[in-house]
Amino acid sequence: MKKNLFNGGFTLVEILVVIMIVALLVTMAMPMYEKTVEKSRMTESRTMLKKILESKLRTLDNMDQTNYSSGLFGFENLDVSVPCVNASGEKQSRCSGSSVMTKDFTYKLLPSGSIPGGSTANIANAVCAVRRTGDYEGVNFLFLGELETDPSKSKFFCNNGGVTDGCDVYGLDSTGSAWCR
């Protein structure tokens, strides 16, 4: 009696159809995945900006200063831990200066520029971050926190920083100038 060895398997056509369907689904899901990853990075940055601003304002208060100026103090004086890296991406044990880099962002203690809508906040006392890698490199965020005393005005801003529709992926409108230069 002869046995047929090919009775229980899948045909080549069936396997190719399944591979094509999986490839199509992956192709459709990738853009959404990338947007979700970018939104999580923005959330991480926003959380870090809030911590940095609170620490900066406490340090200013402890020094009896009302406005931040270059050279007054740096990240080494803040009571917040920032996971800083050097230009080649190697972790640093200590952050210092008025500007530090993390894996995805550069944070600055001394932003400059303008905010539309007549904000009551002093931008130099705020903190900012700029996306330093990836497709959205150059997109800027400015966080005013408690510095903005008008409840009808925004405390968090985004600027495309030269990236076409850079703020759109974060669900924000581009406004103002690039604060982290």
C-alpha positions in Angstrom: 0.0 0.0 0.0 1.3 3.4 -1.0 1.2 6.4 1.4 0.7 9.9 0.2 3.2 12.1 2.0 1.5 15.4 1.0 -2.0 15.0 2.5 -1.8 17.0 5.7 0.1 20.1 4.9 -0.6 23.6 3.4 0.0 24.4 -0.2 2.5 27.0 -1.3 -0.4 29.3 -2.4 -2.1 29.1 1.0 1.2 30.0 2.7 1.8 32.9 0.4 -1.7 34.3 0.9 -1.2 34.2 4.7 2.2 36.0 4.3 0.7 38.6 2.1 -2.2 39.3 4.6 0.2 39.6 7.5 2.5 41.9 5.5 -0.5 44.1 4.6 -1.6 44.3 8.3 1.9 45.2 9.4 2.1 47.9 6.7 -1.2 49.4 7.9 -0.2 49.2 11.6 3.3 50.7 11.4 2.4 54.4 11.0 0.0 54.2 14.0 2.8 52.5 16.0 5.3 55.2 15.2 2.8 57.9 16.2 2.1 56.1 19.5 5.8 55.9 20.2 6.3 59.6 19.5 3.3 60.5 21.7 4.9 58.4 24.6 8.2 60.3 24.1 6.4 63.6 24.3 4.6 62.5 27.5 8.0 61.5 28.9 9.4 64.9 27.9 6.4 66.7 29.4 6.8 64.9 32.7 10.5 65.7 32.8 9.9 69.4 31.9 7.5 69.7 34.8 10.0 68.2 37.2 12.8 70.4 35.9 10.7 73.6 36.1 9.6 72.9 39.6 13.2 72.3 40.7 14.4 75.4 38.8 11.8 77.5 40.5 12.6 76.1 44.0 16.3 76.8 43.3 15.5 80.4 42.2 13.5 80.8 45.4 16.3 79.4 47.6 18.7 81.9 46.0 16.3 84.8 46.5 16.2 85.4 42.7 13.1 86.2 40.7 14.6 85.7 37.2 16.9 83.1 35.7 20.0 84.3 33.8 22.8 82.5 32.1 25.4 81.3 34.5 23.3 81.6 37.6 23.1 77.8 38.1 22.9 74.7 36.0 21.4 71.2 36.1 24.0 70.2 38.7 22.2 72.4 41.2 18.7 71.1 40.6 17.2 68.4 42.9 15.9 66.4 39.9 17.5 63.4 38.3 17.9 63.7 34.6 19.2 60.6 32.6 21.7 62.6 30.7 24.0 61.3 27.9 26.9 62.8 25.9 26.8 63.5 22.2 27.6 59.9 21.3 24.7 58.6 23.5 26.8 57.3 26.4 25.3 57.7 29.9 26.8 60.4 32.1 27.0 60.1 35.8 26.4 63.8 36.3 24.5 66.5 34.4 25.8 70.0 34.4 25.4 73.3 32.7 22.2 75.0 31.5 21.6 72.4 28.8 21.6 68.6 29.0 20.9 65.8 26.5 19.0 62.7 27.1 18.5 59.8 24.6 15.7 61.6 22.8 15.7 65.3 23.9 17.9 68.2 24.8 16.6 70.1 27.8 17.4 73.8 28.4 17.0 76.0 31.5 17.2 79.3 29.5 14.7 79.3 26.6 14.4 82.3 24.3 11.8 83.5 21.8 8.2 84.5 22.0 4.8 83.1 22.8 1.8 84.2 20.8 -1.3 85.5 22.6 0.3 87.8 25.1 1.4 85.3 27.8 2.0 86.7 31.2 4.9 84.4 31.8 8.6 85.2 31.6 10.0 82.8 29.0 13.5 82.9 30.5 12.1 81.3 33.7 10.4 78.5 31.8 12.1 75.3 30.5 12.2 73.9 27.1 13.1 70.7 25.2 14.0 69.9 21.6 13.7 66.5 20.0 17.2 65.6 19.1 16.9 62.4 17.1 14.6 60.7 14.6 12.1 61.9 12.1 10.9 64.7 14.4 14.4 66.1 15.2 14.1 69.8 15.9 10.6 69.9 17.2 10.5 72.2 20.3 8.4 72.1 23.5 8.1 75.0 26.0 6.6 74.4 29.4 5.5 77.4 31.5 3.7 75.6 34.4 2.8 77.8 37.2 4.5 80.8 35.5 1.4 81.2 33.4 -1.0 82.8 35.8 -3.9 83.2 33.3 -6.0 80.0 33.5 -7.4 80.6 30.0 -3.9 80.4 28.4 -1.9 77.3 27.6 1.1 76.2 29.8 2.6 73.9 27.2 3.6 74.8 23.6 5.0 73.1 20.6 6.9 74.5 17.6 7.6 72.5 14.4 11.3 73.6 14.5 11.7 73.2 10.8 9.9 69.8 10.6 6.9 69.8 8.4 3.8 69.1 10.6 6.1 68.2 13.4 3.6 69.1 16.2 0.7 67.3 14.5 2.0 63.9 15.5 1.8 65.0 19.1 -1.8 66.3 18.6 -0.6 69.9 19.1 -0.6 73.1 17.0 2.7 74.7 16.1 3.0 78.1 17.7 5.6 80.7 18.7 9.3 80.4 17.9 11.9 77.7 18.4 12.7 78.3 22.1 15.5 75.7 22.4 18.2 76.9 20.0 
